[in-house]
Amino acid sequence: MEKKKYTLKDFFSNLFWAFKWVFSFSKFESFLLFATYLIRALIPIASSYLFALMLTTFTGFLAENSPGFYSLLTRITPIALIYLVVNLIQSLNENANFYLKSKLNIFYDNQIYLEVYKKISTIDFEKHEDAKFNDKIKKATENIDRVTSLYDEIFVLISNAVGVIGSSLILLKFHPFMLLFVIIFSMPSTVLQLKSTLRRRKMYESMVQLNRSFWYASENLTTDKQLYEVRANNLSKRISDYMQRKMDIKNEKEFGYYKDYAKKSSRLAIFDAQDILFGLMIMQKILVSGGTIGDLSFYWGRATNVTSLIRNTLTSLVFLFDRSKVLEYVRDIMEFENCIKTGEVVVSSKMPPKIEFDKVSFKYPGSSKYVLKDLSIVLNPFDEVALVGLNGAGKTTLIKLLLRFYDPTSGVIKINGTPLSQIDLLSYYSVIGILFQDFNKYPFLTIKESLLLNKTRYSHKSIEEALDFSDILDTVKSLPKKAEHRLSKWFTNGMNFSKGQEQKLALARIIFRNAPLLILDEPTSSIDSNAEFKIFNKIYKSFSSKTIVVISHRFNTIRSAKKIYVLKNGRIVEEGNHDELMAKQGQYYKSFNLQAEGYKSISSTAPDQVIQTA
């Protein structure tokens, strides 16, 4: 696929979008920041003019042979006071500029980060599971800070442009050809600067994969869970050697760039004589047309100043053009419109909803293979249901459709008789408590905070009950800070739980949520069999007022379910309770016996013969 050419129209469109977005967070501060940049552009001209005026006054005083220092003071003091005031304004303006930029970079940069992450969290799962779009998300998150930096750079560009225009008009009025010479002599170093900027950008772009490889390798030498395997298998030297090779490539590229820049910059040293040429031109003009030493100082300063301002303005323009390209990743994310939109029908949170799958078929976007085919299931309020089947049978996909992470390819899912597409998702999710097999750990939160993610009202007793239910209360109580511990050694006094303990804590979060519909996807896969038995006994005995859906390949966790659905190739092939399915001597019967035999025998059972999760 041919890469889209980045045009000036794209450039101005992205720039305007970024400016408008940041401006919406900081209208008042933006006006003040813009004012400080304008003052920064104009102050040097005023300061230079007043200094030249003092020189002219002093040389005029000397030419008059006027006696007494007091006489000089009476002439020069008013100008000197104005000069001091202007310099004081410049100093205060720079402090204000620093303060406003800091506020912009700290507060609004963080706000923009938050807005982007919030948006990403709402994007359709179809896109999250798409490799190309996922890469776009990654690039967007890597370039969020560019938004505010470009916002500031726009002001810098305007400031430089105002300085160029002001100084150019002064030079044009003084000597028409002076401005032409200034532009000509500033071009070589400006072109070098522009080319170097573009080359540096391309160099760092070419090292993106290299830097990622280096970073992932470093994780293996610094993260404790990865370090276990590295140290036990004596891999530290191999990985550090790998990192060294990557570092050598990076160093060679960077050193080559700076060496080349220094070489080319040295060749342009001859153009440093431009200041002398400007001075001679001004002197010649003053001798012919008349003028003072103050005029020489003022116009010479403007000629030197406009040279650097032209270079800075063009460099800022190239910087903006180059950096604005990556804004498209952030902009695409922020302007993305989901295909799955929430409905308006609110679900009652007082009792479990009735759920119907009516001839539902589904295939993932871009795939021709159906994961679910003509599937019909009814989950009545207070049902206890288990889903079993081989890997790829469609169990996890069924849950994704139930949560409306995807819409069915055909057929309809109904909640209390209303199509799921018409249901208000916020109210719908409020009645669901789900524990995925790949559960979140929230190591940045304390144990207590992680439990309170979905609740604002609670009691200490309810927290302990949830922890006790999932057989983790005694462990938490044994910790020095109890439920105020963070579960990561990255934090002071933090500690790491075992995988089984982490899963118990994740289960406690879902129990504490106390939602009417409880969905458990391999909820005890990392928990020992004794604790698993205790937990599931509690689940089936204590939650008669809830609908319970369990996905598991361990038959001792599902045999107590009132209804078991056996999935194969996206279809329901068997249904009934444990006794009924065993009596049929079908797929469930065979898999149950295979697993039971596996527990009895030391030899392992072939994994493709045992019912497992999708």
Secondary structure, 3 states (H helix, E strand, C coil): CCCCCCCHHHHHHHHHHHHHHHHHHCHHHHHHHHHHHHHHHHHHHHHHHHHHHHHHHHHHHHHCCCCCHHHHHHHHHHHHHHHHHHHHHHHHHHHHHHHHHHHHHHHHHHHHHHHHHHHHHHCCHHHHCCHHHHHHHHHHHHCCHHHHHHHHHHHHHHHHHHHHHHHHHHHHHHCHHHHHHHHHHHHHHHHHHHHHHHHHHHHHHHCHHHHHHHHHHHHHHHCHHHHHHHHHCCCHHHHHHHHHHHHHHHHHHHHHHHHHHHHHHHHHHHHHHHHHHHHHHHHHHHHHHCCCHHHHHHHHHHHHHHHHHHHHHHHHHHHHHHHHHHHHHHHHHHCCCCCCCCCCECCCCCCCCCEEEEEEEECCCCCCCCCEEEEEEEECCCCEEEEEECCCCCHHHHHHHHCCCCCCCEEEEEECCEEHHHECHHHHHCCEEEECCCCCCCCCCEHHHHHHHHCCCCCHHHHHHHHHHCCCHHHHHCCCCHHHCECCCCCCCCCCCCHHHHHHHHHHHHHHHCCCEEEEECCCCCCCHHHHHHHHHHHHHHCCCCEEEEECCCHHHHCCCCEEEEEECCEEEEEECHHHHHHHCCHHHHHHHHHHHHHHCCCCCCHHHCCCCC
